[in-house]
């Protein structure tokens, strides 16, 4: 038997529960921004490995080889895995943020607990048209939840939607 409403019965809309359905992925440019950050992190180690290589203190490629392989994985592979491990779901009254490769973290912020909302953009994020949405809640431990890797327009729209929801609830 199918799930359609019978004549005379009101139609029922099934809205997915919070925690059901796929997470919304971050903007694809977030991978590029993560790669730039990873490259800036490994750059001193790459330079150091070249200095050791040129000084011939160790056999050829004893230090530079492993350092360059590890750096390549950190710049190319790890950002993609971090991107795939993050996502969010915005409901009518809460924001769910999921992240983590080794240690998985699933945070739900009810809009009624939000004190203020920031949209942050660093130089790399601005270059790629990205922003980070930060929700600040009352409390001291884990009082801020950040959601990086959003398109700037999406972060601003989410901030306004949450702000409007908070304003409606307080009036």
C-alpha positions in Angstrom: 0.0 0.0 0.0 1.3 3.4 -0.8 1.7 6.3 1.6 -0.6 8.7 -0.2 -3.4 10.3 1.7 -6.8 8.7 1.3 -9.7 10.8 0.2 -11.0 12.8 3.1 -7.7 12.6 5.0 -5.6 15.7 5.4 -2.2 15.5 3.6 0.7 15.0 6.0 4.0 16.7 5.2 7.0 14.8 6.5 9.7 17.1 7.5 13.1 15.5 8.2 14.1 15.4 11.9 17.3 17.2 13.0 20.1 14.7 12.5 18.5 13.0 9.4 19.5 13.4 5.8 22.8 14.5 4.4 24.9 17.3 5.7 25.4 20.4 3.6 29.0 20.4 2.4 31.3 23.4 2.7 32.2 25.5 -0.4 34.7 23.7 -2.7 37.1 26.6 -2.4 37.6 25.6 1.2 39.9 22.8 0.1 42.1 25.4 -1.7 42.2 27.6 1.4 43.2 24.6 3.5 45.9 23.7 1.1 47.4 27.2 1.2 47.4 27.1 5.0 49.0 23.6 5.0 51.7 24.8 2.5 52.5 27.8 4.8 52.8 25.4 7.7 55.2 23.0 6.0 57.3 25.6 4.1 59.9 26.1 7.0 60.4 22.3 7.1 60.8 22.1 3.4 63.5 24.8 3.5 65.2 23.2 6.5 65.3 19.8 4.7 66.9 21.5 1.7 69.5 23.2 3.9 70.4 19.8 5.5 70.5 18.3 2.0 72.8 20.9 0.6 75.1 20.8 3.7 75.7 17.0 3.0 75.6 16.1 6.7 73.6 13.0 5.9 73.3 10.7 3.0 71.4 12.1 0.0 67.6 12.2 0.5 67.8 10.9 4.1 65.9 13.9 5.4 64.6 15.7 2.3 62.9 12.7 0.8 60.7 11.8 3.8 60.0 15.5 4.6 58.9 16.2 1.0 56.7 13.1 0.9 55.0 14.0 4.2 54.7 17.7 3.1 53.0 16.6 -0.2 50.5 14.5 1.8 49.8 17.3 4.2 49.3 19.8 1.3 47.4 17.6 -1.1 45.7 14.7 0.7 44.9 15.9 4.2 43.0 19.1 3.2 40.7 17.0 1.0 40.0 14.6 3.9 39.4 17.5 6.3 37.0 19.0 3.8 35.0 15.8 3.4 34.8 15.3 7.2 33.1 18.7 7.7 29.5 19.7 7.1 26.5 21.4 8.6 22.8 21.3 8.8 20.7 24.4 9.5 17.3 23.7 11.0 14.4 26.0 11.9 15.7 26.5 15.4 19.3 25.2 15.5 22.6 24.8 13.6 24.4 21.5 13.6 28.1 21.5 12.8 30.0 18.2 12.2 33.8 17.9 11.9 36.7 15.7 12.7 38.8 13.0 11.1 40.3 11.2 14.1 38.2 12.8 16.7 34.6 13.3 15.4 32.7 16.3 16.9 29.0 16.9 16.3 27.8 20.2 17.8 24.2 21.5 17.9 23.7 25.1 18.7 20.0 26.1 19.5 19.4 29.6 18.2 17.8 30.6 21.5 21.3 30.2 23.1 23.1 32.5 20.7 24.4 35.8 22.2 25.9 37.2 19.0 27.1 36.2 15.6 30.3 37.0 13.7 31.4 36.6 10.1 35.2 36.4 9.9 37.4 36.6 6.8 41.1 36.2 6.7 43.3 37.1 3.7 43.2 33.6 2.2 39.5 33.3 2.8 38.8 36.7 1.1 40.9 35.7 -1.9 38.7 32.6 -2.4 35.4 34.3 -1.5 35.0 32.4 1.8 34.0 33.3 5.3 33.7 31.7 8.8 30.4 32.0 10.7 31.0 32.1 14.4 28.1 31.7 16.9 28.8 32.9 20.4 26.6 31.4 23.2 26.4 32.0 26.9 28.8 30.1 29.0 32.6 29.7 29.3 33.5 26.3 28.0 32.9 25.9 24.2 31.0 29.1 24.2 31.8 29.7 20.5 31.1 27.4 17.5 32.7 28.3 14.2 31.7 27.1 10.8 34.5 27.8 8.3 34.5 27.3 4.6 31.2 29.0 3.7 30.8 31.2 0.7 30.8 34.8 1.9 27.2 35.3 0.7 26.0 32.2 2.4 27.6 33.1 5.7 26.0 36.6 5.6 22.6 35.1 4.7 22.9 32.5 7.5 23.8 35.3 10.0 20.8 37.3 9.0 18.5 34.3 9.1 19.7 33.4 12.6 19.5 37.0 13.8 15.9 37.2 12.5 15.0 34.0 14.3 16.5 35.3 17.5 14.7 38.6 17.2 11.3 36.9 16.6 11.8 34.6 19.6 12.7 37.6 21.9 9.8 39.8 20.9 
